[in-house]
Amino acid sequence: MSTETEIQAAVFRRLIEHLDSRKDAQNIDLMNLAGFCRNCLSKWYVTAAQDQGKEINYEEARELVYGMPYSDWKEKFQLEASAEQKFLFEKNNSV
């Protein structure tokens, strides 16, 4: 593995650790502020694996990103989106 790839892998692991430590940062908040969320990272993981000839399904990728099955994370940490969060999401995604 090249040094650049090792650095990128370390950065990805750090991003996952950071998101894990900030469960208060809801996916809708991430989408509204940055245009991506944990689910996006999971989808990108699946695509990157496929590009390398590896098979991983979306739920497996989600478990890697969330650190647990998504259904467990959702039950424990996901809050109901506020009207303002929903409005911003619709506004940002109506383009």
GROMACS elastic network, one bead per residue, 0.5 to 0.9 nm:
[ bonds ]
;  ai    aj funct       b0    kb
    1     4     6  0.82844   500
    1     5     6  0.63280   500
    1     6     6  0.65796   500
    2     5     6  0.51980   500
    2     6     6  0.62049   500
    2     7     6  0.86388   500
    3     7     6  0.61320   500
    3     8     6  0.85754   500
    4     7     6  0.51182   500
    4     8     6  0.61776   500
    4     9     6  0.85981   500
    5     8     6  0.50057   500
    5     9     6  0.60542   500
    5    10     6  0.85266   500
    6     9     6  0.50837   500
    6    10     6  0.61534   500
    6    11     6  0.86135   500
    7    10     6  0.50515   500
    7    11     6  0.61580   500
    7    12     6  0.86156   500
    8    11     6  0.50486   500
    8    12     6  0.61881   500
    8    13     6  0.86536   500
    9    12     6  0.50692   500
    9    13     6  0.62151   500
    9    14     6  0.85983   500
   10    13     6  0.50835   500
   10    14     6  0.61437   500
   10    15     6  0.86046   500
   11    14     6  0.50014   500
   11    15     6  0.61226   500
   11    16     6  0.86445   500
   12    15     6  0.50337   500
   12    16     6  0.62577   500
   12    17     6  0.86150   500
   13    16     6  0.51276   500
   13    17     6  0.61762   500
   13    18     6  0.85752   500
   14    18     6  0.60070   500
   14    19     6  0.85460   500
   15    18     6  0.50178   500
   15    19     6  0.61444   500
   15    20     6  0.84657   500
   16    19     6  0.51666   500
   16    20     6  0.60640   500
   16    21     6  0.86305   500
   16    38     6  0.87082   500
   16    64     6  0.86443   500
   16    65     6  0.61436   500
   16    66     6  0.78047   500
   16    67     6  0.85597   500
   17    21     6  0.62232   500
   17    22     6  0.87180   500
   17    65     6  0.89592   500
   18    21     6  0.50850   500
   18    22     6  0.63255   500
   19    23     6  0.65213   500
   19    25     6  0.76219   500
   19    38     6  0.81311   500
   19    65     6  0.86988   500
   19    66     6  0.83466   500
   20    23     6  0.58192   500
   20    65     6  0.83957   500
   20    66     6  0.69125   500
   20    67     6  0.74708   500
   21    24     6  0.84397   500
   22    25     6  0.55137   500
   22    26     6  0.84953   500
   23    26     6  0.66333   500
   23    77     6  0.65179   500
   23    78     6  0.82241   500
   24    77     6  0.75837   500
   24    78     6  0.84184   500
   24    79     6  0.88941   500
   25    28     6  0.82729   500
   25    29     6  0.62192   500
   25    30     6  0.68285   500
   26    29     6  0.51737   500
   26    30     6  0.64531   500
   26    31     6  0.87397   500
   26    37     6  0.83830   500
   26    77     6  0.83403   500
   26    78     6  0.66772   500
   26    79     6  0.74467   500
   26    81     6  0.86177   500
   27    30     6  0.50083   500
   27    31     6  0.60963   500
   27    32     6  0.85067   500
   27    36     6  0.79961   500
   27    37     6  0.51397   500
   27    38     6  0.64422   500
   27    39     6  0.78613   500
   27    78     6  0.82924   500
   28    32     6  0.59843   500
   28    33     6  0.84861   500
   28    36     6  0.88222   500
   28    37     6  0.74197   500
   28    81     6  0.72800   500
   28    85     6  0.67805   500
   28    86     6  0.78695   500
   28    89     6  0.70917   500
   29    32     6  0.51079   500
   29    33     6  0.60741   500
   29    34     6  0.82093   500
   29    37     6  0.82885   500
   29    85     6  0.71205   500
   29    89     6  0.86597   500
   30    33     6  0.52243   500
   30    34     6  0.54884   500
   30    35     6  0.66180   500
   30    36     6  0.60181   500
   30    37     6  0.53032   500
   30    38     6  0.82860   500
   31    34     6  0.54027   500
   31    37     6  0.55667   500
   31    89     6  0.71682   500
   31    92     6  0.87099   500
   32    35     6  0.59493   500
   32    36     6  0.80950   500
   32    85     6  0.75215   500
   32    88     6  0.63232   500
   32    89     6  0.56535   500
   32    92     6  0.69248   500
   33    36     6  0.82389   500
   34    37     6  0.79233   500
   35    92     6  0.83797   500
   36    39     6  0.78340   500
   36    40     6  0.56602   500
   36    41     6  0.75323   500
   37    40     6  0.51665   500
   37    41     6  0.64644   500
   37    42     6  0.87728   500
   38    41     6  0.50587   500
   38    42     6  0.62918   500
   38    43     6  0.87802   500
   38    62     6  0.77185   500
   38    65     6  0.65979   500
   38    66     6  0.72373   500
   39    43     6  0.63013   500
   39    44     6  0.86218   500
   39    58     6  0.89760   500
   39    61     6  0.89428   500
   39    62     6  0.67351   500
   39    65     6  0.81229   500
   39    66     6  0.88671   500
   40    43     6  0.50556   500
   40    44     6  0.61180   500
   40    45     6  0.84963   500
   41    45     6  0.60552   500
   41    46     6  0.86958   500
   41    61     6  0.84235   500
   41    62     6  0.81467   500
   41    65     6  0.71546   500
   42    45     6  0.50105   500
   42    46     6  0.63919   500
   42    47     6  0.87699   500
   42    58     6  0.65350   500
   42    59     6  0.81810   500
   42    60     6  0.85050   500
   42    61     6  0.50207   500
   42    62     6  0.50570   500
   42    63     6  0.84074   500
   42    64     6  0.78454   500
   42    65     6  0.62344   500
   42    66     6  0.87970   500
   43    46     6  0.51354   500
   43    47     6  0.63096   500
   43    48     6  0.86466   500
   43    58     6  0.64367   500
   43    61     6  0.73582   500
   43    62     6  0.80712   500
   44    47     6  0.50553   500
   44    48     6  0.60347   500
   44    49     6  0.84890   500
   44    61     6  0.89274   500
   45    48     6  0.51183   500
   45    49     6  0.60711   500
   45    50     6  0.85482   500
   45    56     6  0.84328   500
   45    58     6  0.83894   500
   45    61     6  0.63142   500
   45    62     6  0.87715   500
   45    65     6  0.88392   500
   46    49     6  0.51728   500
   46    50     6  0.61944   500
   46    51     6  0.86357   500
   46    54     6  0.87022   500
   46    55     6  0.75770   500
   46    56     6  0.59032   500
   46    57     6  0.64313   500
   46    58     6  0.62559   500
   46    60     6  0.87903   500
   46    61     6  0.63890   500
   47    50     6  0.50790   500
   47    51     6  0.61469   500
   47    52     6  0.87336   500
   47    56     6  0.89048   500
   48    52     6  0.64297   500
   48    53     6  0.88144   500
   48    54     6  0.85087   500
   49    52     6  0.51320   500
   49    53     6  0.63796   500
   49    55     6  0.62653   500
   49    56     6  0.67432   500
   50    54     6  0.50744   500
   50    55     6  0.58013   500
   50    56     6  0.75988   500
   51    54     6  0.73713   500
   52    55     6  0.87539   500
   56    59     6  0.83544   500
   56    60     6  0.63019   500
   56    61     6  0.66857   500
   57    60     6  0.53609   500
   57    61     6  0.63127   500
   57    62     6  0.86798   500
   58    61     6  0.50545   500
   58    62     6  0.60632   500
   58    63     6  0.86475   500
   59    63     6  0.62327   500
   59    64     6  0.87246   500
   59    69     6  0.75615   500
   59    70     6  0.74526   500
   60    63     6  0.51495   500
   60    64     6  0.64725   500
   60    65     6  0.88530   500
   60    69     6  0.81062   500
   61    64     6  0.50713   500
   61    65     6  0.63037   500
   61    66     6  0.85633   500
   62    65     6  0.50488   500
   62    66     6  0.58138   500
   62    67     6  0.79433   500
   62    68     6  0.79661   500
   62    69     6  0.70405   500
   62    70     6  0.62577   500
   63    66     6  0.51509   500
   63    67     6  0.53254   500
   63    70     6  0.61506   500
   64    67     6  0.52823   500
   64    68     6  0.71063   500
   64    69     6  0.84374   500
   65    68     6  0.80314   500
   66    69     6  0.70543   500
   66    70     6  0.65366   500
   66    73     6  0.69241   500
   67    70     6  0.84326   500
   67    73     6  0.83238   500
   68    71     6  0.82955   500
   68    72     6  0.66084   500
   68    73     6  0.64983   500
   69    72     6  0.53839   500
   69    73     6  0.64935   500
   69    74     6  0.87240   500
   70    73     6  0.50209   500
   70    74     6  0.59553   500
   70    75     6  0.84695   500
   71    74     6  0.51156   500
   71    75     6  0.61495   500
   71    76     6  0.86371   500
   72    75     6  0.51603   500
   72    76     6  0.61296   500
   72    77     6  0.83842   500
   73    76     6  0.51755   500
   73    77     6  0.56233   500
   73    78     6  0.69510   500
   74    77     6  0.55021   500
   74    79     6  0.80888   500
   75    78     6  0.63605   500
   75    79     6  0.87332   500
   76    79     6  0.87898   500
   78    81     6  0.87251   500
   79    82     6  0.88126   500
   81    84     6  0.80427   500
   81    85     6  0.59184   500
   81    86     6  0.63478   500
   82    85     6  0.51159   500
   82    86     6  0.62273   500
   82    87     6  0.85208   500
   83    86     6  0.51283   500
   83    87     6  0.60405   500
   83    88     6  0.86439   500
   84    87     6  0.50084   500
   84    88     6  0.61755   500
   84    89     6  0.85196   500
   85    88     6  0.52250   500
   85    89     6  0.61148   500
   85    90     6  0.86591   500
   86    89     6  0.50274   500
   86    90     6  0.61509   500
   86    91     6  0.84861   500
   87    90     6  0.52174   500
   87    91     6  0.60493   500
   87    92     6  0.85471   500
   88    92     6  0.59646   500
   88    93     6  0.84317   500
   89    92     6  0.51936   500
   89    93     6  0.60556   500
   89    94     6  0.84863   500
   90    93     6  0.51465   500
   90    94     6  0.58672   500
   91    94     6  0.54747   500
   91    95     6  0.76598   500
   92    95     6  0.67007   500
